[in-house]
């Protein structure tokens, strides 16, 4: 299990080849057969499960494919006292090739997220997100649809200009906080928690650039 920082891709994709969690771990651990069992967006921090033995890779990937992993995310977004929580958001999300942002459309829901408010202060909320499905940008789309877009999101509610290379000072405030599952090889029950924090909550002024 790795606790990935913001801005680091999980696996090689597009322009991100060498600077990925997979490449770094293979090099640092001397494990060329290491493979990610699932993928976490480059802008999202938190837990990623990796497998070492090629013969066991499929069993762990199947856990995620069959939705037998309980995922819990944390996000910092504006607090809206009129927003009734907890609630389960269901919608149909489509992501078109070549288009940066995903969108909600009419039709049978393919994206389901339980949204809870953990706490709030000074106009910000710390949200607990429990996705039942794994559509591209699902959590970001659902919070935006509720009127509380995640802080630092370059796509929702509006697509902004690209961040200059090396500018990491205001990351997306989304964290893969917990992963729980029954090991398909040993049968043991696992529960992992990220040790990372979201700076917009732990140090709002620092995240906003008002202090170093």
PALO-557597 format. One record per residue (C-alpha): residue number from 0; x, y negated, z; residue in three letters. Coordinates in nm, 3 decimals. Layout:
! residues N
PT  num       xx       yy       zz  residuo
PT  NUM        X        Y        Z      ALA
...
! end
This chain:
! residues 212
PT  num       xx       yy       zz  residuo
PT    0    0.000    0.000    0.000      UNK
PT    1    0.133   -0.346   -0.093      UNK
PT    2    0.020   -0.686    0.034      UNK
PT    3    0.048   -0.895   -0.281      UNK
PT    4    0.098   -1.274   -0.275      UNK
PT    5   -0.094   -1.520   -0.490      UNK
PT    6    0.031   -1.581   -0.846      UNK
PT    7    0.194   -1.237   -0.881      UNK
PT    8    0.037   -1.005   -1.139      UNK
PT    9   -0.020   -0.646   -1.032      UNK
PT   10    0.097   -0.482   -1.356      UNK
PT   11    0.257   -0.604   -1.680      UNK
PT   12    0.003   -0.793   -1.888      UNK
PT   13    0.032   -1.077   -2.139      UNK
PT   14    0.326   -1.301   -2.052      UNK
PT   15    0.372   -1.136   -1.711      UNK
PT   16    0.605   -0.841   -1.757      UNK
PT   17    0.903   -0.852   -1.523      UNK
PT   18    0.743   -1.069   -1.255      UNK
PT   19    0.478   -0.823   -1.142      UNK
PT   20    0.418   -0.637   -0.818      UNK
PT   21    0.471   -0.306   -0.999      UNK
PT   22    0.806   -0.405   -1.151      UNK
PT   23    0.935   -0.550   -0.826      UNK
PT   24    0.837   -0.247   -0.619      UNK
PT   25    0.982   -0.001   -0.870      UNK
PT   26    1.311   -0.190   -0.857      UNK
PT   27    1.323   -0.255   -0.481      UNK
PT   28    1.215    0.097   -0.381      UNK
PT   29    1.393    0.285   -0.657      UNK
PT   30    1.067    0.456   -0.758      UNK
PT   31    1.036    0.448   -1.139      UNK
PT   32    0.723    0.667   -1.126      UNK
PT   33    0.533    0.418   -0.906      UNK
PT   34    0.192    0.323   -1.051      UNK
PT   35   -0.094    0.099   -0.939      UNK
PT   36   -0.416    0.285   -0.857      UNK
PT   37   -0.615   -0.030   -0.933      UNK
PT   38   -0.554   -0.392   -1.027      UNK
PT   39   -0.586   -0.718   -0.839      UNK
PT   40   -0.606   -1.046   -1.033      UNK
PT   41   -0.284   -1.247   -1.049      UNK
PT   42   -0.447   -1.540   -0.867      UNK
PT   43   -0.584   -1.322   -0.585      UNK
PT   44   -0.368   -1.219   -0.289      UNK
PT   45   -0.399   -0.908   -0.076      UNK
PT   46   -0.399   -0.530   -0.078      UNK
PT   47   -0.310   -0.314   -0.375      UNK
PT   48   -0.279    0.065   -0.358      UNK
PT   49    0.015    0.223   -0.543      UNK
PT   50    0.083    0.592   -0.604      UNK
PT   51    0.423    0.760   -0.613      UNK
PT   52    0.356    1.110   -0.751      UNK
PT   53    0.231    1.122   -1.111      UNK
PT   54    0.032    1.439   -1.043      UNK
PT   55   -0.172    1.261   -0.774      UNK
PT   56   -0.229    0.936   -0.961      UNK
PT   57   -0.560    1.037   -1.116      UNK
PT   58   -0.715    1.134   -0.784      UNK
PT   59   -0.656    0.787   -0.638      UNK
PT   60   -0.761    0.605   -0.954      UNK
PT   61   -1.083    0.806   -0.949      UNK
PT   62   -1.157    0.671   -0.600      UNK
PT   63   -1.182    0.322   -0.743      UNK
PT   64   -1.360    0.428   -1.061      UNK
PT   65   -1.626    0.608   -0.860      UNK
PT   66   -1.660    0.322   -0.608      UNK
PT   67   -1.555    0.534   -0.312      UNK
PT   68   -1.332    0.261   -0.172      UNK
PT   69   -1.481    0.006    0.067      UNK
PT   70   -1.335   -0.332   -0.027      UNK
PT   71   -1.358   -0.643    0.184      UNK
PT   72   -1.245   -0.982    0.058      UNK
PT   73   -1.213   -1.318    0.229      UNK
PT   74   -1.264   -1.655    0.061      UNK
PT   75   -1.260   -2.020    0.160      UNK
PT   76   -1.520   -2.239   -0.011      UNK
PT   77   -1.740   -2.537    0.073      UNK
PT   78   -1.995   -2.485    0.348      UNK
PT   79   -2.358   -2.543    0.253      UNK
PT   80   -2.594   -2.537    0.554      UNK
PT   81   -2.887   -2.484    0.317      UNK
PT   82   -2.741   -2.161    0.181      UNK
PT   83   -2.908   -1.868    0.355      UNK
PT   84   -2.656   -1.594    0.438      UNK
PT   85   -2.599   -1.306    0.455      UNK
PT   86   -2.741   -1.202    0.121      UNK
PT   87   -2.671   -0.957   -0.158      UNK
PT   88   -2.613   -1.116   -0.498      UNK
PT   89   -2.702   -0.912   -0.807      UNK
PT   90   -2.648   -1.032   -1.162      UNK
PT   91   -2.522   -0.933   -1.504      UNK
PT   92   -2.174   -1.065   -1.577      UNK
PT   93   -2.007   -1.059   -1.919      UNK
PT   94   -1.646   -1.146   -2.001      UNK
PT   95   -1.577   -1.205   -2.368      UNK
PT   96   -1.235   -1.146   -2.518      UNK
PT   97   -1.051   -1.473   -2.574      UNK
PT   98   -1.276   -1.666   -2.334      UNK
PT   99   -1.120   -1.749   -1.999      UNK
PT  100   -1.431   -1.764   -1.784      UNK
PT  101   -1.689   -1.492   -1.735      UNK
PT  102   -2.058   -1.583   -1.729      UNK
PT  103   -2.389   -1.456   -1.599      UNK
PT  104   -2.654   -1.355   -1.851      UNK
PT  105   -3.004   -1.213   -1.843      UNK
PT  106   -3.030   -0.837   -1.819      UNK
PT  107   -2.977   -0.537   -1.594      UNK
PT  108   -2.740   -0.631   -1.308      UNK
PT  109   -2.391   -0.484   -1.336      UNK
PT  110   -2.237   -0.686   -1.052      UNK
PT  111   -2.337   -0.661   -0.685      UNK
PT  112   -2.177   -0.851   -0.396      UNK
PT  113   -2.271   -0.879   -0.028      UNK
PT  114   -2.190   -1.234    0.086      UNK
PT  115   -2.155   -1.319    0.456      UNK
PT  116   -2.047   -1.635    0.635      UNK
PT  117   -1.782   -1.552    0.895      UNK
PT  118   -1.748   -1.907    1.031      UNK
PT  119   -1.747   -2.270    0.923      UNK
PT  120   -1.589   -2.598    1.024      UNK
PT  121   -1.524   -2.943    0.875      UNK
PT  122   -1.728   -2.877    0.563      UNK
PT  123   -1.556   -2.549    0.478      UNK
PT  124   -1.677   -2.192    0.515      UNK
PT  125   -1.481   -1.871    0.556      UNK
PT  126   -1.674   -1.606    0.368      UNK
PT  127   -1.665   -1.228    0.387      UNK
PT  128   -1.730   -1.066    0.050      UNK
PT  129   -1.818   -0.698    0.009      UNK
PT  130   -1.835   -0.603   -0.360      UNK
PT  131   -2.020   -0.289   -0.461      UNK
PT  132   -1.901   -0.320   -0.822      UNK
PT  133   -1.586   -0.450   -0.986      UNK
PT  134   -1.668   -0.678   -1.277      UNK
PT  135   -1.404   -0.926   -1.394      UNK
PT  136   -1.411   -1.240   -1.176      UNK
PT  137   -1.719   -1.106   -0.998      UNK
PT  138   -1.658   -1.269   -0.659      UNK
PT  139   -1.562   -1.601   -0.815      UNK
PT  140   -1.869   -1.602   -1.041      UNK
PT  141   -2.106   -1.509   -0.759      UNK
PT  142   -1.984   -1.772   -0.512      UNK
PT  143   -1.991   -2.033   -0.786      UNK
PT  144   -2.349   -1.933   -0.869      UNK
PT  145   -2.440   -1.986   -0.503      UNK
PT  146   -2.306   -2.341   -0.527      UNK
PT  147   -1.992   -2.279   -0.319      UNK
PT  148   -1.705   -2.220   -0.567      UNK
PT  149   -1.386   -2.084   -0.414      UNK
PT  150   -1.124   -2.349   -0.343      UNK
PT  151   -0.838   -2.360   -0.592      UNK
PT  152   -1.032   -2.184   -0.869      UNK
PT  153   -0.910   -2.306   -1.211      UNK
PT  154   -1.210   -2.157   -1.397      UNK
PT  155   -1.521   -2.206   -1.184      UNK
PT  156   -1.719   -2.425   -1.190      UNK
PT  157   -1.509   -2.581   -1.467      UNK
PT  158   -1.210   -2.463   -1.667      UNK
PT  159   -0.923   -2.697   -1.581      UNK
PT  160   -0.591   -2.750   -1.753      UNK
PT  161   -0.313   -2.492   -1.706      UNK
PT  162   -0.109   -2.522   -1.389      UNK
PT  163    0.254   -2.622   -1.462      UNK
PT  164    0.499   -2.328   -1.433      UNK
PT  165    0.626   -2.292   -1.080      UNK
PT  166    0.341   -2.492   -0.926      UNK
PT  167    0.215   -2.264   -0.652      UNK
PT  168    0.098   -2.519   -0.396      UNK
PT  169   -0.281   -2.474   -0.427      UNK
PT  170   -0.357   -2.105   -0.486      UNK
PT  171   -0.703   -1.962   -0.528      UNK
PT  172   -0.837   -1.910   -0.177      UNK
PT  173   -0.934   -1.548   -0.227      UNK
PT  174   -0.779   -1.256   -0.039      UNK
PT  175   -0.830   -0.880   -0.062      UNK
PT  176   -0.851   -0.839    0.316      UNK
PT  177   -0.933   -0.469    0.373      UNK
PT  178   -0.938   -0.135    0.192      UNK
PT  179   -1.097    0.174    0.346      UNK
PT  180   -1.121    0.520    0.190      UNK
PT  181   -1.090    0.892    0.248      UNK
PT  182   -0.761    1.018    0.106      UNK
PT  183   -0.843    1.249   -0.187      UNK
PT  184   -0.527    1.454   -0.128      UNK
PT  185   -0.505    1.485    0.252      UNK
PT  186   -0.866    1.417    0.354      UNK
PT  187   -0.749    1.158    0.608      UNK
PT  188   -0.949    0.842    0.660      UNK
PT  189   -0.748    0.525    0.586      UNK
PT  190   -0.817    0.163    0.676      UNK
PT  191   -0.566   -0.102    0.568      UNK
PT  192   -0.575   -0.476    0.647      UNK
PT  193   -0.382   -0.758    0.483      UNK
PT  194   -0.153   -0.962    0.704      UNK
PT  195   -0.191   -1.271    0.486      UNK
PT  196   -0.394   -1.582    0.562      UNK
PT  197   -0.570   -1.835    0.341      UNK
PT  198   -0.402   -2.170    0.387      UNK
PT  199   -0.711   -2.378    0.319      UNK
PT  200   -0.849   -2.229    0.640      UNK
PT  201   -0.535   -2.199    0.855      UNK
PT  202   -0.397   -2.539    0.749      UNK
PT  203   -0.653   -2.737    0.545      UNK
PT  204   -0.443   -3.054    0.533      UNK
PT  205   -0.139   -2.865    0.413      UNK
PT  206   -0.334   -2.686    0.141      UNK
PT  207   -0.484   -3.018    0.025      UNK
PT  208   -0.134   -3.168    0.002      UNK
PT  209   -0.182   -3.414    0.285      UNK
PT  210    0.114   -3.277    0.478      UNK
PT  211    0.420   -3.066    0.392      UNK
! end
